[in-house]
């Protein structure tokens, strides 16, 4: 008797794989909403002049990662404004335990 061979599963594209992971892990809309809210809070805290120079990179497992495009803004956010950001994110309803600040790379 010949053994029956199973047909291999059709190859999936990277986009399909990522969608499956997002669905499985319960990410997606909830995470995007958190990031949008964090961006709005960041813009309100920084004001019209500084807001274009910083961005929220991610909101994951209680950590908001903010990127600053200059060393001066990085130092400001990393130093005395970190607690202000943390308090504002929490007041907006985000379950945040930490704010991390990164300096954008100078690759342009």
MDAnalysis code that builds the backbone (N, CA, C; Angstrom):
import MDAnalysis as mda
import numpy as np

u = mda.Universe.empty(324, n_residues=108, atom_resindex=np.repeat(np.arange(108), 3), trajectory=True)
u.add_TopologyAttr("name", ["N", "CA", "C"] * 108)
u.add_TopologyAttr("resid", np.arange(1, 109))
u.add_TopologyAttr("resname", ["UNK", "UNK", "UNK", "UNK", "UNK", "UNK", "UNK", "UNK", "UNK", "UNK", "UNK", "UNK", "UNK", "UNK", "UNK", "UNK", "UNK", "UNK", "UNK", "UNK", "UNK", "UNK", "UNK", "UNK", "UNK", "UNK", "UNK", "UNK", "UNK", "UNK", "UNK", "UNK", "UNK", "UNK", "UNK", "UNK", "UNK", "UNK", "UNK", "UNK", "UNK", "UNK", "UNK", "UNK", "UNK", "UNK", "UNK", "UNK", "UNK", "UNK", "UNK", "UNK", "UNK", "UNK", "UNK", "UNK", "UNK", "UNK", "UNK", "UNK", "UNK", "UNK", "UNK", "UNK", "UNK", "UNK", "UNK", "UNK", "UNK", "UNK", "UNK", "UNK", "UNK", "UNK", "UNK", "UNK", "UNK", "UNK", "UNK", "UNK", "UNK", "UNK", "UNK", "UNK", "UNK", "UNK", "UNK", "UNK", "UNK", "UNK", "UNK", "UNK", "UNK", "UNK", "UNK", "UNK", "UNK", "UNK", "UNK", "UNK", "UNK", "UNK", "UNK", "UNK", "UNK", "UNK", "UNK", "UNK"])
u.atoms.positions = np.array([
    [0.826, -1.185, 0.000],
    [0.000, 0.000, 0.000],
    [0.866, 1.244, 0.000],
    [0.491, 2.167, -0.750],
    [1.212, 3.441, -0.806],
    [0.722, 4.343, 0.309],
    [1.651, 4.964, 0.963],
    [1.241, 5.870, 2.045],
    [0.664, 7.149, 1.436],
    [-0.346, 7.640, 2.119],
    [-0.987, 8.861, 1.629],
    [-0.170, 10.052, 2.073],
    [0.033, 10.932, 1.142],
    [0.773, 12.149, 1.446],
    [-0.204, 13.293, 1.665],
    [0.107, 14.070, 2.665],
    [-0.705, 15.263, 2.885],
    [-0.190, 16.361, 1.982],
    [-1.119, 17.095, 1.442],
    [-0.716, 18.222, 0.612],
    [-0.199, 19.325, 1.532],
    [0.891, 19.964, 1.146],
    [1.400, 21.054, 1.979],
    [0.412, 22.226, 1.986],
    [0.383, 22.908, 3.105],
    [-0.492, 24.076, 3.208],
    [-0.008, 25.134, 2.232],
    [-0.949, 25.875, 1.670],
    [-0.524, 26.920, 0.730],
    [0.335, 27.965, 1.453],
    [1.320, 28.470, 0.749],
    [2.214, 29.474, 1.333],
    [1.431, 30.748, 1.639],
    [1.735, 31.343, 2.787],
    [1.072, 32.571, 3.173],
    [2.032, 33.734, 2.978],
    [1.448, 34.862, 2.633],
    [2.247, 36.071, 2.535],
    [2.486, 36.639, 3.921],
    [3.463, 37.504, 4.031],
    [3.801, 38.112, 5.309],
    [2.619, 38.880, 5.886],
    [1.882, 39.572, 5.029],
    [0.714, 40.323, 5.490],
    [-0.320, 39.422, 6.138],
    [-0.562, 38.253, 5.551],
    [-1.526, 37.301, 6.108],
    [-1.049, 36.764, 7.452],
    [0.237, 36.507, 7.544],
    [0.800, 36.005, 8.795],
    [0.653, 37.062, 9.895],
    [0.985, 38.308, 9.578],
    [0.880, 39.385, 10.560],
    [-0.564, 39.604, 11.002],
    [-1.494, 39.550, 10.071],
    [-2.907, 39.691, 10.433],
    [-3.328, 38.602, 11.407],
    [-2.859, 37.392, 11.154],
    [-3.183, 36.279, 12.048],
    [-2.614, 36.482, 13.442],
    [-1.390, 36.959, 13.518],
    [-0.765, 37.212, 14.816],
    [-1.517, 38.318, 15.546],
    [-1.841, 39.381, 14.832],
    [-2.570, 40.503, 15.438],
    [-3.907, 40.019, 15.973],
    [-4.617, 39.234, 15.188],
    [-5.910, 38.702, 15.621],
    [-5.746, 37.801, 16.837],
    [-4.775, 36.909, 16.767],
    [-4.539, 35.944, 17.839],
    [-4.161, 36.643, 19.147],
    [-3.347, 37.655, 19.073],
    [-2.862, 38.338, 20.266],
    [-3.811, 39.431, 20.747],
    [-4.894, 39.682, 20.019],
    [-5.855, 40.692, 20.443],
    [-5.333, 42.102, 20.282],
    [-4.429, 42.283, 19.349],
    [-3.866, 43.609, 19.113],
    [-4.725, 44.312, 18.079],
    [-4.171, 45.215, 17.372],
    [-4.893, 45.853, 16.295],
    [-5.571, 47.127, 16.729],
    [-6.904, 47.129, 16.623],
    [-7.652, 48.356, 16.885],
    [-7.390, 48.921, 18.270],
    [-7.381, 48.063, 19.263],
    [-7.176, 48.545, 20.632],
    [-5.818, 49.221, 20.756],
    [-4.798, 48.610, 20.189],
    [-3.456, 49.167, 20.278],
    [-3.344, 50.458, 19.470],
    [-3.960, 50.480, 18.296],
    [-3.935, 51.692, 17.484],
    [-4.652, 52.831, 18.184],
    [-5.758, 52.538, 18.845],
    [-6.482, 53.570, 19.571],
    [-5.624, 54.118, 20.706],
    [-4.901, 53.258, 21.388],
    [-4.014, 53.700, 22.460],
    [-2.919, 54.607, 21.934],
    [-2.375, 54.253, 20.790],
    [-1.310, 55.064, 20.190],
    [-1.844, 56.416, 19.750],
    [-3.034, 56.426, 19.158],
    [-3.642, 57.704, 18.746],
    [-3.890, 58.597, 19.948],
    [-4.411, 58.009, 21.015],
    [-4.689, 58.770, 22.223],
    [-3.385, 59.304, 22.813],
    [-2.351, 58.476, 22.852],
    [-1.062, 58.910, 23.381],
    [-0.480, 60.046, 22.540],
    [-0.641, 59.966, 21.221],
    [-0.157, 61.050, 20.350],
    [-0.895, 62.351, 20.626],
    [-2.195, 62.242, 20.841],
    [-2.993, 63.433, 21.134],
    [-2.542, 64.065, 22.450],
    [-2.339, 63.240, 23.465],
    [-1.888, 63.727, 24.771],
    [-0.506, 64.373, 24.638],
    [0.396, 63.714, 23.917],
    [1.742, 64.253, 23.724],
    [1.683, 65.626, 23.049],
    [0.859, 65.753, 22.022],
    [0.727, 67.030, 21.315],
    [0.188, 68.120, 22.237],
    [-0.762, 67.761, 23.092],
    [-1.316, 68.741, 24.026],
    [-0.265, 69.176, 25.043],
    [0.526, 68.245, 25.540],
    [1.553, 68.555, 26.532],
    [2.651, 69.426, 25.921],
    [3.093, 69.072, 24.725],
    [4.214, 69.784, 24.110],
    [3.826, 71.111, 23.481],
    [2.594, 71.236, 23.078],
    [2.161, 72.478, 22.445],
    [2.499, 72.522, 20.967],
    [2.013, 73.560, 20.342],
    [2.102, 73.705, 18.888],
    [3.541, 73.741, 18.360],
    [4.438, 74.366, 19.103],
    [5.827, 74.511, 18.630],
    [6.624, 73.210, 18.709],
    [6.479, 72.474, 19.801],
    [7.311, 71.283, 20.000],
    [6.682, 69.982, 19.510],
    [5.370, 69.934, 19.431],
    [4.685, 68.689, 19.050],
    [5.189, 68.072, 17.739],
    [5.475, 68.878, 16.713],
    [5.964, 68.259, 15.468],
    [7.346, 67.599, 15.594],
    [8.004, 67.816, 16.724],
    [9.359, 67.299, 16.899],
    [9.426, 66.043, 17.768],
    [8.258, 65.493, 18.085],
    [8.211, 64.263, 18.883],
    [7.062, 63.403, 18.385],
    [7.181, 62.106, 18.590],
    [6.132, 61.183, 18.155],
    [6.073, 60.004, 19.113],
    [4.891, 59.426, 19.223],
    [4.723, 58.203, 19.997],
    [4.998, 57.042, 19.058],
    [6.028, 56.283, 19.367],
    [6.380, 55.133, 18.536],
    [5.524, 53.926, 18.855],
    [5.252, 53.715, 20.156],
    [4.465, 52.551, 20.522],
    [3.850, 52.717, 21.903],
    [2.777, 51.952, 22.092],
    [2.125, 51.828, 23.393],
    [1.939, 50.332, 23.588],
    [2.827, 49.733, 24.396],
    [2.805, 48.274, 24.574],
    [3.025, 47.926, 26.034],
    [2.244, 47.010, 26.501],
    [2.369, 46.449, 27.852],
    [2.737, 47.486, 28.905],
    [1.999, 48.582, 28.893],
    [2.183, 49.605, 29.909],
    [3.343, 50.546, 29.692],
    [3.956, 50.484, 28.522],
    [5.100, 51.357, 28.227],
    [4.785, 52.190, 26.984],
    [4.892, 53.499, 27.135],
    [4.756, 54.402, 25.994],
    [6.167, 54.813, 25.593],
    [6.502, 54.590, 24.326],
    [7.816, 54.980, 23.817],
    [7.647, 56.210, 22.943],
    [8.350, 57.271, 23.328],
    [8.282, 58.553, 22.630],
    [9.629, 58.800, 21.972],
    [9.598, 59.312, 20.744],
    [10.827, 59.637, 20.033],
    [10.913, 61.143, 19.852],
    [12.076, 61.704, 20.177],
    [12.330, 63.130, 20.001],
    [13.336, 63.300, 18.864],
    [13.166, 64.361, 18.064],
    [14.058, 64.535, 16.920],
    [15.257, 65.442, 17.199],
    [15.394, 65.898, 18.438],
    [16.569, 66.702, 18.783],
    [17.061, 66.317, 20.173],
    [18.352, 66.528, 20.392],
    [18.950, 66.192, 21.687],
    [18.349, 67.044, 22.800],
    [18.065, 68.296, 22.504],
    [17.501, 69.187, 23.526],
    [16.115, 68.709, 23.963],
    [15.275, 68.362, 23.008],
    [13.935, 67.878, 23.345],
    [14.026, 66.520, 24.046],
    [14.921, 65.674, 23.584],
    [15.136, 64.384, 24.249],
    [15.461, 64.593, 25.726],
    [16.391, 65.490, 26.009],
    [16.783, 65.740, 27.400],
    [15.614, 66.293, 28.214],
    [14.841, 67.166, 27.597],
    [13.681, 67.737, 28.288],
    [12.667, 66.653, 28.643],
    [12.359, 65.793, 27.670],
    [11.371, 64.735, 27.895],
    [11.915, 63.649, 28.816],
    [13.161, 63.321, 28.659],
    [13.792, 62.281, 29.470],
    [13.932, 62.739, 30.924],
    [14.134, 64.017, 31.090],
    [14.365, 64.570, 32.421],
    [13.091, 64.991, 33.122],
    [12.916, 66.267, 33.233],
    [11.871, 66.781, 34.111],
    [10.448, 66.672, 33.571],
    [10.247, 66.341, 32.312],
    [8.875, 66.240, 31.795],
    [8.366, 64.802, 31.723],
    [9.193, 63.840, 32.049],
    [8.778, 62.431, 31.973],
    [7.581, 62.160, 32.892],
    [7.646, 62.631, 34.130],
    [6.547, 62.406, 35.073],
    [5.276, 63.113, 34.607],
    [5.435, 64.294, 34.029],
    [4.283, 65.030, 33.488],
    [3.603, 64.217, 32.386],
    [4.392, 63.632, 31.508],
    [3.846, 62.791, 30.440],
    [3.147, 61.564, 31.026],
    [3.793, 60.906, 31.959],
    [3.216, 59.718, 32.585],
    [1.865, 60.052, 33.215],
    [1.819, 61.138, 33.967],
    [0.564, 61.555, 34.611],
    [-0.512, 61.877, 33.577],
    [-0.136, 62.552, 32.492],
    [-1.105, 62.923, 31.456],
    [-1.636, 61.693, 30.720],
    [-0.763, 60.732, 30.416],
    [-1.206, 59.501, 29.753],
    [-2.186, 58.748, 30.654],
    [-1.870, 58.674, 31.925],
    [-2.761, 57.994, 32.873],
    [-4.093, 58.723, 32.994],
    [-4.055, 60.043, 33.065],
    [-5.281, 60.836, 33.186],
    [-6.179, 60.659, 31.964],
    [-5.569, 60.384, 30.817],
    [-6.332, 60.176, 29.584],
    [-6.923, 58.769, 29.509],
    [-6.571, 57.916, 30.474],
    [-7.142, 56.576, 30.503],
    [-6.234, 55.471, 30.012],
    [-4.989, 55.796, 29.720],
    [-4.048, 54.770, 29.281],
    [-3.437, 54.088, 30.505],
    [-3.355, 52.775, 30.463],
    [-2.757, 52.009, 31.560],
    [-1.242, 51.988, 31.343],
    [-0.590, 53.042, 31.785],
    [0.834, 53.223, 31.539],
    [1.595, 53.171, 32.857],
    [2.700, 52.421, 32.867],
    [3.545, 52.355, 34.056],
    [4.896, 53.013, 33.817],
    [5.228, 53.263, 32.531],
    [6.542, 53.817, 32.207],
    [6.489, 54.588, 30.896],
    [7.285, 55.649, 30.830],
    [7.482, 56.397, 29.586],
    [8.958, 56.293, 29.237],
    [9.233, 55.817, 28.042],
    [10.614, 55.732, 27.552],
    [10.779, 56.766, 26.447],
    [11.926, 57.399, 26.423],
    [12.201, 58.419, 25.416],
    [13.428, 57.988, 24.626],
    [13.307, 58.095, 23.309],
    [14.406, 57.751, 22.402],
    [14.759, 58.976, 21.593],
    [16.009, 59.069, 21.226],
    [16.461, 60.118, 20.316],
    [16.430, 59.557, 18.905],
    [15.788, 60.271, 18.001],
    [15.713, 59.819, 16.608],
    [17.112, 59.755, 16.022],
    [17.340, 58.765, 15.185],
    [18.647, 58.658, 14.539],
    [18.775, 59.767, 13.511],
    [19.963, 60.202, 13.279],
    [20.213, 61.319, 12.348],
    [20.269, 60.900, 10.898],
    [19.881, 59.678, 10.584],
    [19.902, 59.196, 9.194],
    [18.796, 59.855, 8.404],
    [19.147, 60.681, 7.474],
    [18.131, 61.346, 6.646],
    [18.502, 61.247, 5.199],
])
